[in-house]
Amino acid sequence: MANGIKTSGRTIGTLNKTTKEIRTVLKDVINKELTNIATLLAKLEPKERVELIIKLIPYVLSKVESVNYSLGEPMDWDL
C-alpha cells in the first residue's frame, strides 16, 4: 500500500477463493443433513433431543428481550 492507496490484490468485498469454496461445500452438507434431521432426532434419547432443539432454537427464532419501565418515562399510551 503506497500512501494509504490500495494498488493491487482483490477489490474490496471480494471473497477469498478458498473461503467461497468452503462455504459452498458446507452449504451442500447442511442442506443434505436437513432432509434427515427428523429421522436423526427420532433416534435420540428424549433428553438429548430436547438439548439439541434448545441449541438450534436461536437459529430459527428471534431472541425476546424484556421491556422495563424507567422512572421519568411517560405513562401515557395515547399517541
OpenMM code with the backbone's topology and positions (N, CA, C; nanometers):
from openmm import Vec3, app, unit

residues = "MET ALA ASN GLY ILE LYS THR SER GLY ARG THR ILE GLY THR LEU ASN LYS THR THR LYS GLU ILE ARG THR VAL LEU LYS ASP VAL ILE ASN LYS GLU LEU THR ASN ILE ALA THR LEU LEU ALA LYS LEU GLU PRO LYS GLU ARG VAL GLU LEU ILE ILE LYS LEU ILE PRO TYR VAL LEU SER LYS VAL GLU SER VAL ASN TYR SER LEU GLY GLU PRO MET ASP TRP ASP LEU".split()
positions = [
    Vec3(0.0850, -0.1157, 0.0000),
    Vec3(0.0000, 0.0000, 0.0000),
    Vec3(0.0904, 0.1230, 0.0000),
    Vec3(0.0715, 0.2053, -0.0998),
    Vec3(0.1513, 0.3251, -0.1107),
    Vec3(0.0690, 0.4460, -0.0686),
    Vec3(0.1138, 0.5121, 0.0350),
    Vec3(0.0453, 0.6323, 0.0840),
    Vec3(-0.1033, 0.6090, 0.1123),
    Vec3(-0.1392, 0.4909, 0.1647),
    Vec3(-0.2772, 0.4625, 0.2005),
    Vec3(-0.3664, 0.4282, 0.0833),
    Vec3(-0.3109, 0.4102, -0.0350),
    Vec3(-0.3894, 0.3775, -0.1539),
    Vec3(-0.3630, 0.2324, -0.1916),
    Vec3(-0.4709, 0.1544, -0.2060),
    Vec3(-0.4585, 0.0144, -0.2429),
    Vec3(-0.4185, 0.0057, -0.3898),
    Vec3(-0.3082, -0.0656, -0.4159),
    Vec3(-0.2559, -0.0696, -0.5526),
    Vec3(-0.2693, -0.2057, -0.6187),
    Vec3(-0.3026, -0.3098, -0.5422),
    Vec3(-0.3155, -0.4420, -0.6033),
    Vec3(-0.3994, -0.5332, -0.5145),
    Vec3(-0.4214, -0.6565, -0.5599),
    Vec3(-0.4961, -0.7540, -0.4823),
    Vec3(-0.6441, -0.7520, -0.5162),
    Vec3(-0.7219, -0.8216, -0.4339),
    Vec3(-0.8662, -0.8293, -0.4564),
    Vec3(-0.9304, -0.6936, -0.4295),
    Vec3(-1.0387, -0.6687, -0.5003),
    Vec3(-1.1132, -0.5464, -0.4727),
    Vec3(-1.1881, -0.5636, -0.3406),
    Vec3(-1.2253, -0.4570, -0.2788),
    Vec3(-1.2934, -0.4585, -0.1503),
    Vec3(-1.4247, -0.5352, -0.1627),
    Vec3(-1.4468, -0.6286, -0.0698),
    Vec3(-1.5704, -0.7053, -0.0678),
    Vec3(-1.5641, -0.8370, -0.1438),
    Vec3(-1.4583, -0.8600, -0.2212),
    Vec3(-1.4442, -0.9844, -0.2956),
    Vec3(-1.3989, -1.0944, -0.2018),
    Vec3(-1.4714, -1.2092, -0.2052),
    Vec3(-1.4365, -1.3209, -0.1185),
    Vec3(-1.3102, -1.3903, -0.1643),
    Vec3(-1.2367, -1.4420, -0.0686),
    Vec3(-1.1222, -1.5261, -0.0956),
    Vec3(-1.1735, -1.6521, -0.1657),
    Vec3(-1.1006, -1.7045, -0.2625),
    Vec3(-1.1434, -1.8211, -0.3398),
    Vec3(-1.1655, -1.9417, -0.2482),
    Vec3(-1.0751, -1.9645, -0.1555),
    Vec3(-1.0863, -2.0778, -0.0635),
    Vec3(-1.2090, -2.0625, 0.0259),
    Vec3(-1.2316, -1.9445, 0.0772),
    Vec3(-1.3481, -1.9188, 0.1625),
    Vec3(-1.4764, -1.9479, 0.0867),
    Vec3(-1.4829, -1.9049, -0.0368),
    Vec3(-1.6014, -1.9264, -0.1199),
    Vec3(-1.6250, -2.0759, -0.1415),
    Vec3(-1.5198, -2.1516, -0.1685),
    Vec3(-1.5316, -2.2961, -0.1909),
    Vec3(-1.5753, -2.3682, -0.0638),
    Vec3(-1.5189, -2.3303, 0.0507),
    Vec3(-1.5547, -2.3932, 0.1782),
    Vec3(-1.7009, -2.3657, 0.2102),
    Vec3(-1.7465, -2.2440, 0.1906),
    Vec3(-1.8867, -2.2101, 0.2173),
    Vec3(-1.9804, -2.2914, 0.1285),
    Vec3(-1.9441, -2.3103, 0.0033),
    Vec3(-2.0267, -2.3885, -0.0893),
    Vec3(-2.0362, -2.5335, -0.0434),
    Vec3(-1.9233, -2.5934, -0.0045),
    Vec3(-1.9229, -2.7318, 0.0421),
    Vec3(-2.0052, -2.7459, 0.1696),
    Vec3(-1.9853, -2.6559, 0.2660),
    Vec3(-2.0604, -2.6613, 0.3914),
    Vec3(-2.2106, -2.6427, 0.3677),
    Vec3(-2.2458, -2.5552, 0.2771),
    Vec3(-2.3866, -2.5326, 0.2448),
    Vec3(-2.4497, -2.6601, 0.1894),
    Vec3(-2.3790, -2.7305, 0.1022),
    Vec3(-2.4292, -2.8561, 0.0464),
    Vec3(-2.4461, -2.9627, 0.1535),
    Vec3(-2.3487, -2.9743, 0.2440),
    Vec3(-2.3553, -3.0729, 0.3518),
    Vec3(-2.4746, -3.0441, 0.4423),
    Vec3(-2.4931, -2.9190, 0.4791),
    Vec3(-2.6035, -2.8812, 0.5678),
    Vec3(-2.7378, -2.9076, 0.5003),
    Vec3(-2.7505, -2.8744, 0.3735),
    Vec3(-2.8758, -2.8996, 0.3018),
    Vec3(-2.9102, -3.0474, 0.2978),
    Vec3(-2.8108, -3.1333, 0.2793),
    Vec3(-2.8355, -3.2779, 0.2774),
    Vec3(-2.8776, -3.3274, 0.4157),
    Vec3(-2.8156, -3.2748, 0.5206),
    Vec3(-2.8480, -3.3182, 0.6565),
    Vec3(-2.9856, -3.2695, 0.7008),
    Vec3(-3.0289, -3.1556, 0.6517),
    Vec3(-3.1597, -3.1034, 0.6904),
    Vec3(-3.2729, -3.1969, 0.6474),
    Vec3(-3.2539, -3.2679, 0.5374),
    Vec3(-3.3568, -3.3626, 0.4939),
    Vec3(-3.3643, -3.4828, 0.5868),
    Vec3(-3.2571, -3.5114, 0.6609),
    Vec3(-3.2523, -3.6264, 0.7514),
    Vec3(-3.2757, -3.5902, 0.8970),
    Vec3(-3.2970, -3.4638, 0.9267),
    Vec3(-3.2992, -3.4210, 1.0666),
    Vec3(-3.4124, -3.4849, 1.1471),
    Vec3(-3.5297, -3.5022, 1.0875),
    Vec3(-3.6415, -3.5635, 1.1605),
    Vec3(-3.6073, -3.7072, 1.1995),
    Vec3(-3.5460, -3.7814, 1.1098),
    Vec3(-3.5063, -3.9197, 1.1382),
    Vec3(-3.3993, -3.9239, 1.2454),
    Vec3(-3.3032, -3.8349, 1.2362),
    Vec3(-3.1950, -3.8321, 1.3340),
    Vec3(-3.2463, -3.7937, 1.4724),
    Vec3(-3.3372, -3.6966, 1.4789),
    Vec3(-3.3946, -3.6570, 1.6073),
    Vec3(-3.4732, -3.7714, 1.6715),
    Vec3(-3.5440, -3.8491, 1.5910),
    Vec3(-3.6240, -3.9600, 1.6429),
    Vec3(-3.5362, -4.0672, 1.7068),
    Vec3(-3.4122, -4.0785, 1.6623),
    Vec3(-3.3204, -4.1805, 1.7154),
    Vec3(-3.2571, -4.1393, 1.8479),
    Vec3(-3.2652, -4.0109, 1.8818),
    Vec3(-3.2033, -3.9628, 2.0051),
    Vec3(-3.2900, -3.9924, 2.1257),
    Vec3(-3.2256, -3.9994, 2.2406),
    Vec3(-3.2980, -4.0109, 2.3669),
    Vec3(-3.3715, -3.8791, 2.3903),
    Vec3(-3.4849, -3.8821, 2.4624),
    Vec3(-3.5615, -3.7585, 2.4832),
    Vec3(-3.4788, -3.6426, 2.5387),
    Vec3(-3.3913, -3.6705, 2.6350),
    Vec3(-3.3089, -3.5636, 2.6933),
    Vec3(-3.2151, -3.5041, 2.5885),
    Vec3(-3.1525, -3.5891, 2.5080),
    Vec3(-3.0616, -3.5415, 2.4037),
    Vec3(-3.1379, -3.4619, 2.2974),
    Vec3(-3.2597, -3.5071, 2.2648),
    Vec3(-3.3418, -3.4402, 2.1649),
    Vec3(-3.3761, -3.2978, 2.2101),
    Vec3(-3.4170, -3.2845, 2.3361),
    Vec3(-3.4513, -3.1526, 2.3895),
    Vec3(-3.3286, -3.0623, 2.3917),
    Vec3(-3.2137, -3.1151, 2.4325),
    Vec3(-3.0906, -3.0354, 2.4365),
    Vec3(-3.0532, -2.9847, 2.2973),
    Vec3(-3.0667, -3.0713, 2.1969),
    Vec3(-3.0341, -3.0315, 2.0600),
    Vec3(-3.1308, -2.9260, 2.0094),
    Vec3(-3.2586, -2.9440, 2.0361),
    Vec3(-3.3580, -2.8456, 1.9927),
    Vec3(-3.3316, -2.7103, 2.0579),
    Vec3(-3.2960, -2.7115, 2.1866),
    Vec3(-3.2647, -2.5857, 2.2575),
    Vec3(-3.1449, -2.5166, 2.1929),
    Vec3(-3.0465, -2.5934, 2.1512),
    Vec3(-2.9294, -2.5343, 2.0859),
    Vec3(-2.9630, -2.4779, 1.9485),
    Vec3(-3.0614, -2.5367, 1.8795),
    Vec3(-3.0968, -2.4920, 1.7449),
    Vec3(-3.1948, -2.3746, 1.7433),
    Vec3(-3.2705, -2.3564, 1.8506),
    Vec3(-3.3726, -2.2515, 1.8554),
    Vec3(-3.3192, -2.1116, 1.8210),
    Vec3(-3.2024, -2.0699, 1.8710),
    Vec3(-3.1555, -1.9334, 1.8370),
    Vec3(-3.1350, -1.9105, 1.6873),
    Vec3(-3.1201, -2.0163, 1.6095),
    Vec3(-3.1010, -2.0007, 1.4659),
    Vec3(-3.2342, -1.9889, 1.3919),
    Vec3(-3.3442, -2.0136, 1.4626),
    Vec3(-3.4755, -2.0118, 1.3995),
    Vec3(-3.5615, -1.8968, 1.4522),
    Vec3(-3.5600, -1.8754, 1.5830),
    Vec3(-3.6441, -1.7739, 1.6454),
    Vec3(-3.5617, -1.6545, 1.6909),
    Vec3(-3.6218, -1.5373, 1.6865),
    Vec3(-3.5560, -1.4167, 1.7360),
    Vec3(-3.5509, -1.4210, 1.8877),
    Vec3(-3.4488, -1.3605, 1.9443),
    Vec3(-3.4375, -1.3533, 2.0887),
    Vec3(-3.5332, -1.2463, 2.1408),
    Vec3(-3.6095, -1.2822, 2.2416),
    Vec3(-3.7063, -1.1898, 2.3006),
    Vec3(-3.6419, -1.1261, 2.4226),
    Vec3(-3.6495, -0.9944, 2.4295),
    Vec3(-3.5945, -0.9231, 2.5436),
    Vec3(-3.7077, -0.8554, 2.6186),
    Vec3(-3.6960, -0.8510, 2.7492),
    Vec3(-3.7987, -0.7863, 2.8288),
    Vec3(-3.7864, -0.6349, 2.8171),
    Vec3(-3.8995, -0.5681, 2.8344),
    Vec3(-3.9030, -0.4222, 2.8294),
    Vec3(-3.9354, -0.3738, 2.9701),
    Vec3(-3.8543, -0.2853, 3.0221),
    Vec3(-3.8730, -0.2341, 3.1570),
    Vec3(-3.9109, -0.0867, 3.1537),
    Vec3(-3.9954, -0.0495, 3.2473),
    Vec3(-4.0333, 0.0906, 3.2633),
    Vec3(-3.9261, 0.1600, 3.3442),
    Vec3(-3.8830, 0.2754, 3.2984),
    Vec3(-3.7856, 0.3555, 3.3723),
    Vec3(-3.8553, 0.4753, 3.4332),
    Vec3(-3.8114, 0.5140, 3.5500),
    Vec3(-3.8672, 0.6324, 3.6154),
    Vec3(-3.8506, 0.7541, 3.5259),
    Vec3(-3.9528, 0.8340, 3.5206),
    Vec3(-3.9459, 0.9555, 3.4397),
    Vec3(-4.0053, 0.9380, 3.3013),
    Vec3(-4.0294, 0.8148, 3.2569),
    Vec3(-4.0907, 0.7933, 3.1273),
    Vec3(-4.2412, 0.8189, 3.1386),
    Vec3(-4.3020, 0.8727, 3.0340),
    Vec3(-4.4462, 0.8990, 3.0411),
    Vec3(-4.5262, 0.7685, 3.0448),
    Vec3(-4.6363, 0.7692, 3.1220),
    Vec3(-4.7216, 0.6526, 3.1314),
    Vec3(-4.8358, 0.6592, 3.0326),
    Vec3(-4.8405, 0.7658, 2.9517),
    Vec3(-4.9487, 0.7870, 2.8563),
    Vec3(-4.9272, 0.6988, 2.7333),
    Vec3(-5.0217, 0.6116, 2.7010),
    Vec3(-5.0108, 0.5219, 2.5858),
    Vec3(-5.0746, 0.5822, 2.4629),
    Vec3(-5.1516, 0.6913, 2.4786),
    Vec3(-5.2155, 0.7565, 2.3640),
    Vec3(-5.1124, 0.8385, 2.2902),
    Vec3(-5.1091, 0.8220, 2.1595),
    Vec3(-5.0115, 0.8967, 2.0796),
    Vec3(-5.0692, 1.0213, 2.0223),
] * unit.nanometer
topology = app.Topology()
chain = topology.addChain("A")
for resn in residues:
    res = topology.addResidue(resn, chain)
    for name in ("N", "CA", "C"):
        topology.addAtom(name, app.Element.getBySymbol(name[0]), res)
